[in-house]
Amino acid sequence: MTRQIKIGIVVYKSCTSSMVTGFWDILTLANQLHQQTCGAPVFCLELIAEKKASVKSFSGLSFTPHSTIKTGNLYDLIYIPGFIGDADEVIKNEQPIIRWLRAVHSKNTILAAACNGNFLLGASGVLDKKKATTHWSLAAEFGNKYKLIIVQPDRMIIDNGNVISAGGVTAYLNLSLHIIQRFTTAELSLTCAKVFLVDAGRKVQTPYQVYQFSKNHGDELINRVQDWMENNYREKISLDKLAGLVNLSRKTFLRHFKKATGDTPQLYLQKLRVETAKRLLESKDITFNEITWEVGYQDVSSFHKIFKQETGLTPMSYREKFFIA
């Protein structure tokens, strides 16, 4: 008989309720299917909170915990869902839970988190010198806060053995399947994926990423160049042309641009064109050849390679996944 795996799900103020209930639902289905074939459920699930009082999530849905961090219950794995709110405020308010996570991890409990739930793991120190992911839009903030973590924002799931890190929001679905497969079988995990219509093959977040064209860097000259590039990306743009817009030498302009945006002008322009192509694939029923010319490229094959490199999908696959009918 398979030993029952005890899993604790941490609930805290402003946590994302769907990341709690969805995780619970998939593992409960796994229990039912496992019981049908093996005679007993495989997972024992509990909600854990700092205190016994009900916990209100971001959506207003309240959770009544089965136990608290002071109960002393032992778990094989503890899952931390993400939250909606200011990361600094949540981390400040959840210090008792963060300290508890560090303590139970030292006793060989596996910790798993999805989305910005990884920030709580980061604050606990259990991810130091380990690979981790989070929501793609929070990767820079995550890396800046926890400099000892090796942040890999493209990854959907990173399993370090005793710490499992999952990407943004619905990555909890893939995390659930990963946990089912880790403790049971790939067949059971795949069956649960099919029932819940989860793409079990998702390995990267790249197709979902939207490039952040930051303009809050304080360099007015570079802001002017960025604005011009957004309006003229279809043109053939040279470095001399961009530097001339703000009367800077090539060398000085390159230094200013890289410092302000984090990219070279050539890479920035490429990402700007890819983002425009993504929007056109999502909303316009036109060929990729037409899109290539619309965004300023002439060589369709070359831009096809660039697009796949940036998104992880071919243009056709991207359209099939995101087209708004």
C-alpha positions in Angstrom: 0.0 0.0 0.0 1.4 3.4 -1.0 2.2 5.7 2.0 0.0 8.7 2.2 1.7 12.0 1.4 0.8 14.8 3.8 0.6 18.2 2.0 0.0 21.5 3.7 -1.4 24.5 1.8 -0.5 27.8 3.3 -3.3 30.4 3.3 -2.6 34.0 4.2 -4.1 37.5 3.8 -4.4 38.5 0.1 -3.4 35.1 -1.2 -4.9 34.2 -4.6 -7.9 32.0 -3.9 -7.9 30.1 -7.2 -4.3 29.1 -6.6 -5.5 27.4 -3.3 -8.7 25.9 -4.6 -7.4 24.8 -8.0 -4.4 23.1 -6.4 -6.7 21.3 -3.9 -9.1 20.2 -6.7 -6.5 18.6 -8.8 -4.9 16.7 -5.9 -8.4 15.6 -4.7 -9.1 14.2 -8.2 -5.8 12.4 -8.0 -6.9 10.9 -4.7 -10.2 9.7 -6.1 -8.5 8.1 -9.1 -5.8 6.5 -7.0 -8.4 5.1 -4.6 -10.3 3.5 -7.5 -7.2 1.7 -8.7 -5.2 1.2 -5.5 -7.8 1.2 -2.8 -6.8 4.4 -0.9 -6.1 8.1 -1.5 -2.5 9.1 -1.8 -2.6 12.7 -0.5 -3.7 14.0 2.8 -4.4 17.7 2.4 -4.6 20.5 5.0 -4.9 24.2 5.0 -2.4 25.9 7.2 -2.4 29.5 8.5 -0.6 31.5 11.1 -3.6 31.5 13.4 -6.9 29.6 13.8 -9.0 32.5 12.6 -10.4 32.4 9.0 -8.2 34.0 6.4 -9.5 36.3 3.7 -8.0 36.0 0.3 -7.6 38.7 -2.3 -10.9 37.9 -3.9 -12.7 38.0 -0.5 -13.1 34.3 -0.3 -12.3 33.1 3.2 -10.5 30.0 4.2 -10.8 28.2 7.6 -7.5 26.5 8.3 -7.3 22.9 9.5 -4.1 23.7 11.5 -1.7 26.5 12.3 2.0 26.9 12.1 2.1 26.4 15.9 0.3 23.0 15.8 3.4 21.1 15.2 2.0 18.9 12.4 4.5 17.2 10.2 4.2 17.5 6.4 6.0 15.9 3.4 5.4 19.0 1.3 4.1 22.5 1.9 2.7 24.6 -0.9 2.7 28.4 -0.9 0.3 30.0 -3.4 0.8 33.5 -4.8 -0.9 36.7 -3.7 -2.3 40.0 -5.1 -0.8 43.0 -3.5 2.4 44.8 -2.6 5.3 42.3 -2.2 7.1 44.3 0.5 3.9 44.6 2.6 3.0 40.9 2.3 6.5 39.8 3.2 6.5 42.2 6.2 3.1 40.9 7.4 3.9 37.2 6.9 7.2 37.1 8.8 5.9 34.4 11.2 5.0 32.1 8.3 8.4 32.8 6.6 10.3 31.9 9.7 8.2 28.7 10.0 8.9 27.8 6.4 12.6 28.1 7.1 12.3 25.9 10.2 10.2 23.1 8.6 12.5 23.0 5.6 15.5 22.4 7.9 13.6 19.2 9.0 13.4 17.9 5.4 10.0 19.1 4.5 9.8 19.9 0.7 8.6 23.4 0.0 6.8 24.4 -3.2 5.5 27.8 -4.4 4.0 29.3 -7.5 4.0 32.8 -8.9 5.0 35.4 -6.3 4.6 32.8 -3.6 8.2 32.3 -4.5 8.9 35.7 -2.8 8.0 34.1 0.6 10.5 31.3 -0.2 13.0 33.9 -1.2 12.6 35.8 2.1 13.0 32.5 4.0 16.4 31.9 2.5 15.6 28.4 1.3 16.2 29.4 -2.4 19.7 30.9 -1.8 22.1 29.6 -4.5 19.3 27.6 -6.1 17.4 28.1 -9.4 13.9 29.5 -9.2 11.2 31.1 -11.3 8.2 33.3 -10.7 5.7 35.3 -12.8 7.6 36.6 -15.9 6.7 40.2 -15.1 8.1 39.9 -11.6 11.5 38.4 -12.5 13.5 41.6 -12.3 12.0 42.5 -8.9 12.5 39.0 -7.6 16.2 39.0 -8.7 16.8 42.4 -7.2 15.3 41.4 -3.9 17.0 38.1 -3.6 20.4 38.3 -5.2 21.6 34.9 -4.1 18.8 33.2 -6.2 19.5 32.1 -9.7 16.3 33.4 -11.4 15.2 31.7 -14.6 12.0 33.4 -15.6 11.5 31.4 -18.8 11.0 28.1 -16.8 7.6 26.9 -15.8 8.8 24.4 -13.1 12.1 24.1 -11.4 12.5 21.2 -9.1 15.6 21.5 -6.8 14.7 18.3 -4.9 13.7 19.9 -1.6 12.4 23.1 -3.1 10.1 23.4 -6.1 9.5 26.7 -7.8 6.7 27.3 -10.3 6.0 30.2 -12.6 3.2 32.7 -12.9 -0.4 32.2 -11.6 -1.8 29.2 -13.5 1.6 27.5 -13.3 0.1 26.1 -10.1 -1.8 23.7 -12.4 1.5 22.4 -13.8 3.0 22.3 -10.3 0.0 20.2 -9.1 0.7 17.7 -12.0 4.4 17.7 -11.2 3.7 16.8 -7.6 1.3 14.1 -8.6 3.8 12.6 -10.9 6.7 12.9 -8.4 4.8 11.0 -5.7 2.7 8.6 -7.8 2.9 8.0 -11.6 3.1 9.9 -14.8 -0.1 8.1 -15.9 -2.1 9.5 -13.0 -0.7 12.9 -13.6 -1.6 12.8 -17.3 -5.1 11.6 -16.5 -5.7 14.6 -14.1 -4.3 16.9 -16.8 -6.8 15.6 -19.3 -9.8 15.9 -17.0 -8.9 19.5 -16.1 -7.8 20.4 -19.6 -4.3 21.4 -18.5 -1.5 21.6 -21.0 0.8 19.2 -19.3 3.5 19.9 -21.8 4.0 23.5 -20.8 7.7 23.8 -20.0 8.3 27.5 -20.5 6.5 30.9 -19.9 8.1 32.5 -22.9 5.0 32.6 -25.1 3.1 34.5 -22.4 5.7 37.2 -21.8 5.2 40.8 -22.8 8.4 42.8 -23.1 8.5 45.6 -20.6 9.5 48.8 -22.4 10.5 50.7 -19.3 10.5 54.5 -19.5 10.9 55.2 -15.8 14.6 55.5 -15.9 14.8 59.3 -15.7 16.9 59.8 -18.9 14.8 62.3 -20.9 17.0 62.0 -24.0 16.6 58.2 -24.2 12.8 58.6 -23.6 12.7 60.8 -26.7 14.5 58.1 -28.7 12.2 55.4 -27.4 9.1 57.4 -28.4 10.6 58.0 -31.8 11.4 54.3 -32.3 7.8 53.3 -31.3 6.5 55.5 -34.1 9.1 54.6 -36.7 10.0 51.0 -36.1 9.0 50.1 -39.7 11.9 52.2 -41.1 15.5 51.1 -41.6 17.0 52.5 -38.4 20.7 53.0 -38.0 22.7 53.8 -34.8 23.9 57.1 -36.3 20.2 58.1 -36.9 19.3 57.4 -33.3 22.3 59.1 -31.8 21.7 62.1 -34.1 18.1 62.5 -32.7 19.6 63.6 -29.4 22.9 65.0 -30.6 25.1 62.4 -28.9 28.1 60.6 -30.2 27.6 56.9 -31.0 29.6 55.8 -28.0 27.9 58.1 -25.6 24.5 57.2 -27.0 25.1 53.5 -26.7 26.2 53.9 -23.0 23.1 56.0 -22.2 20.7 53.7 -24.0 22.0 50.5 -22.4 22.0 52.0 -19.0 18.4 53.3 -19.3 16.8 50.3 -21.0 19.0 47.4 -20.3 19.3 46.6 -24.0 21.3 47.7 -27.0 19.3 49.8 -29.5 19.4 46.9 -32.0 17.9 44.4 -29.5 15.4 46.9 -28.2 14.2 47.5 -31.8 14.0 43.8 -32.4 11.8 43.3 -29.3 9.6 46.2 -30.3 9.0 44.6 -33.7 8.4 41.2 -32.2 5.8 42.6 -29.7 4.1 44.4 -32.6 4.0 41.2 -34.6 2.5 39.3 -31.6 -0.3 41.9 -31.4 -1.0 41.5 -35.2 -1.0 37.7 -34.9 -3.5 38.0 -32.0 -5.9 40.3 -33.8 -5.4 40.4 -37.6 -6.1 37.7 -40.1 -3.1 38.5 -42.3 -0.2 36.4 -43.4 3.1 36.3 -41.6 4.8 37.7 -44.7 2.6 40.8 -44.5 3.3 41.1 -40.7 7.0 40.8 -41.4 6.9 43.7 -43.8 4.5 45.7 -41.6 7.0 45.6 -38.7 10.0 46.6 -40.8 11.7 43.4 -41.8 12.1 42.3 -45.4 13.5 38.8 -44.9 10.6 36.6 -43.8 12.8 33.6 -43.0 15.1 35.7 -40.8 12.2 37.3 -38.8 10.6 33.8 -38.5 13.7 32.7 -36.6 13.8 35.8 -34.5 10.1 35.4 -33.6 10.6 31.8 -32.5 13.7 32.7 -30.5 11.9 35.4 -28.6 8.5 33.6 -28.0 9.4 29.9 -28.0 6.7 29.4 -30.7 6.5 29.6 -34.4 4.2 32.4 -35.7 1.6 29.8 -36.7 1.6 28.2 -33.2 1.5 31.6 -31.6 -1.6 32.6 -33.6 -3.3 29.2 -32.8 -2.7 29.8 -29.1 -3.6 33.5 -28.8 -5.7 34.6 -31.8 -8.8 36.5 -30.7 -11.6 35.4 -33.0 
